[in-house]
Amino acid sequence: MWYGSIVIALLLPVASLAASIASPERCPVTNTHCRCVFKGPFYSLKCNSVREMSDFKAIVESMDVNAVILELDSLHLDFLPLNALYNSSVHTLIVSNSTFQKFHNSSEVQPSVVNLHHLSLENVTFHENAKWKHFMNLTNLQVLFVYNSTVENSINANFNRYLSKGLVSITVAESNLTSIERDSLASFKNLTSLRVSHNNVRTFSRDVLPQASKVEQLRLDSNKIHSLPAGVFANMTHLKLVSLSNNTISNLSEDVFGPLWRSDMHLDLRGNPLKCDNRMLWTVQSESRPKRVIGKCVHPKQHFGKNVEDLTGEDLGC
């Protein structure tokens, strides 16, 4: 999965505990809906089809300090039971193929889920759409992965206000997002990966991100982006990969794409109707080129199907 390497990285800081913790591979949770998967002294607990809140709480209470990943599949509860994880050793919570009436129980005081560093929601339906403010108590969150789940349809000021400023990776895919607003991620100084894929986003601007951005991977593939504003990639010295595949971009203007024309860059433009004419002459005259540009010309006819990275000055009318 996309987040697999990130989960491992998050667990490394606790690996030093292994020497002091016994590792009998005996699952402390005896619920028939759950099983343990061990890696050294630590384990992932995988549960499915838990349908009663009392059962879920009993499962959490029976976990010991070696439980670091909790995977929940096919839950159908009134709310996402984050409160039950308060003071738990679990660092990663993955919820998939589940349905909840709402994100949290508004009648309970919502404490911080102290140890939760990674939250994944995959194919999760909230009948009352989850709002970004509902994530405000996940104060140590570093990785947020949302796939085909009912959240707000915009990354907006509430995202900047309520989400943990320690986030290093954000993915919101196939979740009907329509926009990423200005300054919506301006406070996320440590963000290195942003993926907003398979949505309905039409543009992206530089002022979405911090001025001193640490973003290394920016994926905006499979949206409805026709053009991008000048300077959108300016002063992003850490950027190594940009994916804009499967949008409707036709022109590669220098004031937009010029900052990406450097030797450490991977640029994915597959599935765009690219016009390979003299307006792209700057790409072959540039002193450096990206390590890889994936994309094919659609117009004009004589260049149809030609790889962008194979174009020459002669092709472009030099």
Order of alpha helices (4+ residues) and beta strands (2+ residues): alpha-beta-beta-alpha-beta-beta-beta-beta-beta-beta-alpha-beta-beta-beta-beta-beta-alpha-beta-beta-alpha-beta-beta
